[in-house]
Amino acid sequence: MQNLATKFDNLTIQSDFIFKKVMSRKRICIHLLEELLQIKIADISYFEAEKSLEPDYASRGIRLDIIVADDKNTHYNLEMQVNNIKNPDTKNYVLPKRTRYYQALMDIDLLQKGQDYDLLPPTYIIFICVFDFFAKGNYVYTFKKHCLEDLNLELSDEATTMILNTKGTHGNISKDIKSFYDYVNNHIINSDFTRQIDDEISYLKLDSKVRREFMLLEARLLDERREGKAEGKAEGIAEEKLATAKRLLSMGLSVQDVAKGTSLSVEQVENLKAEQE
């Protein structure tokens, strides 16, 4: 518990938990979107934010991103991405497919609210990355669908994906977005906007309910990781038993002897023997 308390005290805007809490403040979230997209937003409403932040929902599938809709019914999905993760099996970076998955989740949620697919609103999937995924130095990478045969021809599905690069060095971004990048990277406070964010984080860390929520979330995530390791170990043992049983059968041992030697049931061994035959 002491380690969790210390971890909470050391959280920054790069933490998914803190990022979501900070972006749950309308004035901050609206200003970030306005400065990033150079638009005016009168108001926003949150989807899933309150539900996902409750400790009772700190379980499998918890979403630590922010989903909002503005007064023009444009929907935004924001997430902080600190690590450029690879799939250990495929060796592929997961970020591109993750953006696709988030787009699908958003569209499905909207359809479940009773909308026909041709009435889906404009959407923005926005990943704030503390690394340059494309290694081009851009502050922002914006993606829409274009025709390969005619790049001037755009598929107007109104779905936009933005990969923000807080380590970027060139491109057109506002002063407040640049100051936000500096704050994310190095906790530099050089604007009123980043001062507001820093003050909000300070208030959050003084809130005993927020502290308790974080500790409950971390404890449950730890339990899930332990459970996953235990399941993986059990699966490994089961596979080892099956492999041993196959070897013993190939050596001519009886089904009963193999079952005794591996602790498998007679029925399981009989099925393995049938497969070999």
N, C-alpha and C positions, 0 to 999 in steps of 0.2 A: 504493500500500500504506500509506503514511503517513496518507493521508486516511481510509482504512478503520480504521486503528488509533485515530485520534482519534475517529472516529465511534463506535467500540466503547466507548471510555472515557467518552463522553458519553451513552450509552444510559440510559434510565430505564424505569420500570415501564410506560410508555406504548408502549414498543417491543414489537412482537409477539414478537420473539425472546426478550427478557428476560422478558416476561410468561409465556410458555410455560415457560421454565426455572424461574421462581419457583413457578408453579403445579404443576410436576412434583415439588415437595416436599409430601409427603402432609399434614404437619401444617398447612401454610399453606392448601392447597386445601380441606381438610376444614373448617378454621375459617371460611374465607370462606363456604362453602356453609351451614354451621350457622348462622352469624350472619345471612346473607341470608334463609334460609328458616325460621329459628327451629325447627330440628329437631336431632336427635342422630344423628350418623353414626359408627358404630364403625370402619369402614374403607372404603377405596376402592381400586379397581383401575383401571389406565390402559389405554386402547385407542389404538393407533397412536402413542402418545407417544414411545416409544423409537425406533420406525421413522422417524417424521417428523423427529426431531432429529438423526439421523445425517447426516453430510455427503453420503454417497452418495445420499441421497434429496432433496438440495437441488436440485430440478429442477422442471420444469413440474408443476403440480398439488400442490406441497408445501402441507401444511396447517399453519398456524401457530396453530390453536386447540387447546384442551385437551378431551379426551373422557374422562370417568371414569364408573364405575358404583359405587354404594355397596353396603353389605351387604344392602340390601333390593331390590337389582337395579333401582333407579332410575338412569337414565342422564342425565348432564349434559354439555352442550357449552358451553364458555366461550371467549369471544374478546374481546380488547381492540379497540375501534373508535375511532380517533383522528379520522378525517376523515369528514364527512358527504358522501359522494361522490354525484355526479350522473352519469347516463349522458349523454355528450355528444350522442348521437344523439336520444334520446327526451326529454332534459331532466328525466327523472324521478329521484328519489332511489332508490338501489339497496338501502337497508337493509331495507325490508319484504320484497322478493323474496329478498334474501340469507338472511333468517331461514327463509323457506320452503324454500330450497335446502338449507340446513344440516339442517333437519328431515328432508328426503327422504334426504339422505346417511346420516344416523344410522339411519333406519328400514331402508334398504337394507342397511347394514352388519349390522344385527341379523338381518335375514332371511337373509343369506348365512351366518350362523352356524347355520342350520338351524331357526329358529323359525317357526311358523305366524303369520300376521299377527294373528290374534286373541289371540296370546300376547305381542304386543309389550309391553315394559315401560313404565312411566311415563318420560317424558323432559322435560328442561328445556333449552331453547335460551336461553343467557344472553349478551347482548351488553353489555359494559361500555363505554358511550359517553362520550367527553369532550366532549359537547355535548348539548343538549336537543332531541332530534329532534322532539318534539311541541310544544315551546314552551309547556308547561303548568306547568313548575316542579316537577314531581314528582321525588322521588328515584328512584322505580321505577315502570315501567309494565308491568303483568302482563296477558297475553292468553291467553284460552281461547276455545273455540268455543261460541257461544250462538245460540239460535234467534231470528231477527229478529221472528217473530210472538209469541214469548213469551220475553223476555230472562231469565226465571228458569229456563228450560229449557236445560241444558248438555249438549253432546255429549260424553259421557264417553270420549273417546279417550285421555285421560291425557297429552296433549301440551300443554306450557306454554311460552310464549315470554315472556322477561323482557328489557325494554330498561332498563338502568340508566343513570341520568343523574347523572354525578359533579358536574354544575353545579347540581343540584337545590336547592330551598330549603324544600320541605315534604313531609310524608308520615311514615310510621312506619318508621324504620330503627334498628338498634342503634347503640350508641356506636362499636363497632369498625368497622361498615360506614361510618359517617360519618368516622371517622379514616382509613379506607382511601380514601375519596373525597378527603379533604384531601391525602393522600399522592400520589395519582394526579395531582391538579390542580397542587399547588404544592410537592411533596416535603416536606410538613410531617410530622414524626414526633411524634405526640402520644399514642401508646398502645404497649403492649407488642407488639401485633399488627404495627403499622407498623414498629416497631424490628426485629422478626424479618424482615420483608420487606426492609428496608434492609440489614440484615446479610447476608442471602442474596445480594442484588445485589452487595454488596462482595466476597463470597467468589467469586462467579461471575466478576467482572472480574479477579480474581487468578489464575484458572485458565487456563493457556495453551491447554489443549485447547478450552475454550469460546471463547476468542478466535479460535483457528484455525478453528473451526467457523463462527463468525459471518463471518469474512473469506471463507471458501470460499462460503458462502451468498450474500453480497453480490456476490462476483465472478461467480457463476453467474447471479444475477438480472440483473446488468449485461449479461452476454453475451446473455441472452434478450431484453432490451430492445433491444439493438443489432440482434439478429437480426430482431426484429419490425419495427424501422424499415426494415431492408434489404429485408425481404419486402414491406412496404407500398410502398416506393419502386419496387421491381421491378413490383409489380402496377399501380402508377400509370403507369409507362412502357408496360406492355403495353396498358393501356386507351387510352392516348394514341395508340399505334400503330394500334389498331383503329379509333378514331375518325377518324384521318387517312386510313386506307385506305378507309373508307366515303365520305368526302368526295371522294377521288380517283376512286373508282368512279362516283360520281354525276356527276362532271365528264366521264365518258366515256373515261377512260384504260383501257388494256388490263390484264388480270389480271397479265401479266408485268411491265409497267411499275410497277404498284402494288406488286407484291411486291419489286421492286428498290428502290423509293423508301422503303419502310417496313421492310425487312428481315424481313417476314413471309414464310412459305412460300407457294408457289403454291396449295397445297391450302387454306390458311387464307383466302386472298383469294377463292378460288373459292367457299368456304362463305359468306363475307360477301356475295358477289355473288348467290348463290342466295337468301339471306335477303331481300335487297333486291327481288328479282324476285317 
